[in-house]
């Protein structure tokens, strides 16, 4: 049951909005502080320029030295206030007694602020709370012709005026910030909506758990799971697939053509239709391959490939076929034995015991001769059972199966499995029997040779059928090749060549009145 935790998309949207809000707020704060600093600096520069221009005016120095400086300087100061963007112009004596002021009631009183540096001929620049409130002000001296300080000029702009100007500049910034927030919120919402569709509204913890479960399941199953994208590249590959395909590294991102797969197997992985339970061969395994095309929103995404190892089952199937052949041979022999027994009884009843004895011993000697020869020549019981079973099967199908006198396998060696010999020899014998029966050859026969040599094993199966066309020799060991009709054939010879390659052997196809298959398996050295 899904919890009520926020989805990944919602958390990302909230995080984006929070980051955007912090950035915009920080930007607005920095812009406000910069605007305030710039406005304050400009107010100080403007006040200094106005103060210097007043102090440099010759009429100001003469008026300051007159008997009634206020009469001349107050109107002058009012004109300056009207012509400039300053809030006050105060002209005072060197001791700080006002000659002028925006409020005439304050004329004659002491100036509020620091004037010591100006009294010494310097400049005072400060922010101070005076009669008009806090202000940015500048105080400069007025010199006479002898460069003596005869008066002081104070010019300032109130903080209230500065703040009003700053606010005028901040409102457009707030508008821009609001627009940025709106655009950012819309963009974040669009990204969040897309992410929500892609993650199906799953919370991060659930998404993490799903990924961990996915990885655990993917790499714990024995079946191989492979995802191939539309371009024929591996998008996903679990441990089972790497093992079944014999891949050493991680193939994700690689093209199928770079993995060394057989053309038939690679074609199955990229087929435009679904494949179900197809048998394919690698150098060492028999694989069952199923593929399913995957699409999303009506668009093809790739192919999911499921691989299952059929090697052991195929081997057991071959051994079961051998056992069935032997059972069928025993059943047939039992049926023939019953017929022969009835014949012997009838001969005895007819008073011809000598003929009965001769008939019975002749049939038994023939059957025993074949059994004794196989059991003596072949020490491997599974291989011996195969030969006896195939001999009985061939006899039932009207084919003479002959085991050459030089057949002798007394020791398979530690590196050769009996089941592989059953796969090789059994399929070659079946192929020979089918060939002569299918073509209705007169006196059909299959000749089998199996013997140990100094450098390994020699297995040869020859028939007197039509043989293998020269143009088909190169393709006959490929999965699916067969001269028979139907879909149930075409794997036997491919299994033969797979087993031969596993031991580093060779297989040759020749003609000698029919097809001759010769397999040579080198002696296997097993390290201690």
N, C-alpha and C positions, 0 to 999 in steps of 0.2 A: 504494500500500500504506500503510495507516494506521500511524502510529508509536505507541509505547507511552507517549506523553505523557499526563499527567492531563487528563481532560475538564474542561470549564468548570464543570460541576456539582460535581466532586470538589474542584477548586481553591476554588470558592466555599464549600463545606462546611468545608474546612480553614481558610480565612480567617475564616469566621464563628466556628468553635470557638476559633481563636487570639485573636480580638478579645474573645470572651466570657470566655475564661480570663484575659486581661489585665485586663478590667474587673472580674471577680469578685475576682481576686487584689488588685487595687488597692483595691477596696471593703473586702475583709477586712483589709488592712493598715491602711487609714485607720480602720476600726472598732476594730481592736486598739489602735492608738496612742491613739485617743480614749478607749477604755475604760481604758487604763493611766493616761492623764493624769487622767481623772475620778476614778479610784480613789485615785491618789496625792494629788490635791487634797483629796478627802474625808478621807483618812487624816490629812493635815496639819490640816484643820479640826477633825476629831474630837480629835486630840491636843491642839490648842490649847484646845478647850472643856474637856477633862478637866483640863488643867494649870491653867487659870484657876479652875476650880471648887475644886481642891485649894488653890491659893494664897490663895483668898478665905476659906477655912475658918478661923475664929478659933483652933481647936484646934491647927492646924498651926503658927501663929506662936508660941503659948505653948509647944508642945512643942519647937520649935526653940531656944527660949531656956532650956529646962530643962537640968539637969545630964546627963541621959541621953536625948537625943532619939530614939535608935533604939528604945528600949523602947516608946515610944508610937507613933512614926510607922511602924515596920515592919509591925505588924498592920494599921494603917490603910491602908497602901499595898497590902497583900495583898487587903483587902476591895475596894478600888477596882479592882484588876486583875480580881477575880472578877465585879464588877458592870458593867464596861465591856469594850469590844472592843479594848483596847490591849494591847501586848505587855510593856511595862515602865513602872513608875512609880518614878522615883528622886528622893528628896528629899535635898538636900545642903546643906552650909554655904555661905556666900557665897564661900568660897575653893575650893569644888568637892569637898569631902570628903563621901563618900556617908554618909547616915544610913540609907537603905533601898536594897534592890536585890532583884530576883527571885532572885538567887543570893546567899544570906546570906554566903557566903565572900568576896564582893567588898565587903561593907560596911566602911567605914573607909578604902577606897582612893579615889584621885582619879578623878573622873568623866572619861571620855574624850569630848571634844567641845569645841565653842566655847561659852564662857559669858560672854565679856567684855561683850556688850551687855546681858545680863540682870543682871550685876553693877552696871551703871549704871542699872538700872530699866527697861530695854527688854525686847524679846522676841527670842529667837533661834529661827529656823525653818530647818532644814537637813536634808540627807540625809548621814548620816555612818556610818562603820563603827566600831561600838563593841564592847563585850564580847559582845553577842548577835548580832553581825554587822551588815550594812548595814541602816539603818532610817531612816524619816522621823520626825524628832523636833522637839519644841518645848521651849524652856527659858524659864520665866517667873520673875520675882522674887516673894518673899513679904515683904510689908511689915508692920511692927508698927504700933502706934497712932501713932507719930511719923513714919510713912512712911519708915522706914529699912529697908533690905534686910537681913533677918535670916536668910533661907534662899533656896534656889533649888529649883524643881520642874522635872524633866525627864520628859516623857511621850512615848512613841514607839510606832510600829508597824513591825515589821520588813518589809524588802522581800520576804522569802519569803512572808509573809502576804498582802501586796499582790498578789504574782504569783499566788498560789493563787486569790485572789478574781477576778483578771482572767481566769485560765484557766476558771473557772466560767462567766464571761460569754462567753468566746470559743467554747466548744463549741456552744451554740445557733447562733451566727453561722456556724460551719463547716457545721452541718447545713443552714441556709438557703442557704449558698453552693453546697453540693453539689446541693440541689434545683434551684437556679437553673441550674447547669451542666447537669443532667440534662434539664430542660425545654428549655433553649436548644439542647442537642445534638439532642434529638428534633425540635424545630422546624426547626433547620438541616437535619437529614436529610430531613424532609418537603419543604422548599423545594428541596433539592438533587435529590431524586428527581423532583420535578415538572419542574425545569429540565433534568434529564438526558433525560426523555422528550421535552421540547420541542426540545432541541438535538441529540437522537439521540446523546448521548455524545461529541460532537465536541470536540476540544481547541480552546482559544481561537485558536491560530495557524491551525489548519485552518479554523475558523469565519471568521476574518478573510480567509483566502485565498478561501474559497467566496464570501463577500460581494463581494470584489473581482472574482473571475471572473464572478459573476452580473451585476454592474454593467457590466463590460466587454462581455460577450456581449449583454446586454439593449440597450445603447445603440449597439452596432456593427451589429446586423442591420438590414437595410433594411425588413423587414416591421414593421408596427406591432404591438405587444404591449400589451394593455390588460387590466387585472384590475378587474372590477366586483363589489363586495360584494353581500350580500343586500339591502341598503337602497338599491341603485341608485347608490352612490357609487364614485368612481374610487379604487381602492386602489393601482394601479400603472399607469404610463404611460411608455413609452420614447420616445426622440426620433423614431423612425419613425412612431409613432402620432400624436404631436403634429403632425408635418409632413403626414401624410395627411388628418388631420381638420381641419387649418388652425387649430390652437389656438396662441395666442401665449404663454400662461404655463403654469405647472405646474398641471395639473388635479387632482392628487392631493387627495382629500378633498372635492372638489366633486361635486354631484349631476349626473347626466347631463342633467337638465332645464335646468341652468345653462350647458351648453356650447354651446347653439345648434345641436344636431344635429337632423336631420330626424326626424319621429315614427317613420318606418319604420326608420331606422337605430338609434334609441334602443330601439325595441321589439325589434329583433334582438339587441341587447346584453343585454337582460334576459329573453329568451325562456326559458320553463320547460323547453325541450328543446334538444338540440344542433342547431346549424345547420352545414351543410357547403357551402362554395363558393357562397355567395349573392352575387349582384351587387347592389350598391347605388350610388346616385349622390349625390355632393355637388355643390356649385356648380361645382367645377372638376375633379373626378376621378370615375373609375369604380373602385369598390373591390370586391374579393372578400373577403367576410366569412365567417369560420368561428368558431363559438363552441363551447366545451366546458364543461359544468357541472363544478364542483369540489366535492368533499365530503370531510370528514375525520371518522372515527368515526361514519359514518352521518348526519352533519349537514351540510347544504348550507353551503358557504363563499362561493360566488359563481360568477362566470363568467369564464373566460379567453377573450379575444377576439383573434383573429389577423387582421390587415388586410394585404392585398396590393394594390399599385397595378396596376390593370388598364387604366389610361387609354391608354397607348401601344399595348398589345396590342389594345384595342378599336378604336383608330384604324386600326391596321394591318389588323385584320380587316375594317373597312369598305373600306379600299383594296383588299384582296384580293378582297372581294366584287365590287367594281367591275371589277377585272381579270378575274375569272371571268365576269362578265356580258359583258364585251367579248369574251372568248375564246369564250363560248357563241354570241355574235352572229356572230363570224367563222366558227365551225364551221357554224352554221346557214346563213350566207351561202354558205359553200363548198359545202354540200350543195345549196342552191338553184342555185348557179352550175353545178354538175355537171348538175342536171336541165335547166337552161336550155340548157347546151351540147349535151346529147343531143337536145334539141328542135331546136336550130338545125341540127345535123348531119342529123337526119332530114328537115327541110325541104329542105336542100340535096340530099339523096339523092332526094327526091321531085321534084326539078326546079323547086323554087319558091324560088330564091335571094332574090328581092325580099322575100318574106314572112319569110325567115330573118333578113335584115338588119334589117328593121323590128322584129321581135320582140326581137332582141338589143339593139339600140340603145335601145329603149323601157325595158327593164328596167334597163340600165346608167344611163340618164339619171335614172331615179327614185331609185336608190340613191346616185348621185353628187350629186344635188340635195340630199338630206338631209345627206350628209357635208359638202358645201361650205357649206351654210347654218350647220351647227354650228361648223365650224372657223373660219368667218368671224366669227361672232357671239361666240364664246367664245375668249379668248386663253389661258386657263388650260388646259394640255393634260390634266390629270387630270380637271377638270370636263367638258371636251369628251368625253373617253373615257367618263365616266359617262353623259352624255346619249345617246351613240351606243349604249352597251351597254344602257341601259334601254329605248331605242327598239326594239332588236332583241328584248329579252326580252319587251316588251309585245306586239310583233308575233307572237312564238311563242305567247303566251297568248291571242291573239285580241283584244288591246286596241289601240286606235289612240292612240299617244302623239304629241301635237302640240306643237311648239315654236313659240310665237307669233312673228310677224314682228318685234316690238319687242324681242326678246331680244338683248341686247348687253352683254357684259362684256369690256371691252378692258383693264381694269387693276383688279386686286383691291386695290391699295394695299399699303403695306408692313406694315400691321397685321393683315391677314386671311390666315389660312392656307388653302391649297387643300383640305387634308384636312378642315377644319371645314365647308367648303362641301359637300364630298362627304357628310359625315355628315348635314348638314341636308337637302340636296336629295335625296340618295339615299333616306333613310328616308321622306321625304314622298312621293316617287314610288312607292316600294314599298307604302306604306300606301294610296295611291290605286288602284294596280293590284289589290292584294288586295281592296279594297272592291268594285270593279266586277265582278271575277271571282267573288267569293264570293256576290254577290247575283244573278248571272246577268243582268246588265243588258243590254237590247237595244242593240246598237251601242255597246259600252263604249268610253269614251274618257277620257284623262287629258291635261290641257292644262298645259304648263309655261311659266312666264315667269321670266326671270332677266335683270335689267338693272342697270346702274350709274346712279345718280342723283346729283344734286349733294350731297346729305347722306348718301349711303351706297349700300347695295345693297338691291334689292328682289327677293325670291324668292317666287314664287306657284305653288302646285300646286292644280289644281281637277280634280274628277272628276264624273261623272254618276251616282254611286252614291246610296245612301240618305241620305248625310249623317251628321252627328254629332248625336245627341240633345242637346237643350239641357241636360238635367240631368247629362250626362256631360262637358261641356266643362271643368268645374273639376277633374275627376279624371283626364282622359285623358293628361296629361303626367306623371302619377305612375308610378313604376316598378311594373310588374306589370299596368297597365291594358291591356286588349286586348279586342277583340270576337271574337278567334279562340280556338279551343279548344286545350288543351294547355298545357305549361309552357315552351315554347320562345319565347314571345312576350312582349310587354309592355315591352321595353327601348328600342325604336327611337324612339318619340316622347319618352321621357325623355331620351335622348341628344340629341335635337334641341333641347329646351328648355335643356339644360345648355350646349350650344354657343352658343345664342342669348344666354343670360345672361352667358356669358363675355365677350362683346363688348358687353354693355349694350344688346342689341337687344330687339325685341318680336316676339311671335307672336300672330296673331289667327286665330280660327276662325269662318268664316261659312258661309252657304248660298247657292248659286246653281244650283238644280237638283240639287246634290250638295254635297259638302264642299269648302270653299275654305280653304286654309291660306296665310296671308300672313306672310312674315318680313321684317322690316326691320332691317338692320344698319347702325348709324351709321358714318360714316367714321372710321377709326382714326388718331389723331395719334400718331406715334412721336417721342419726344424724341431730340434729337441726343446 
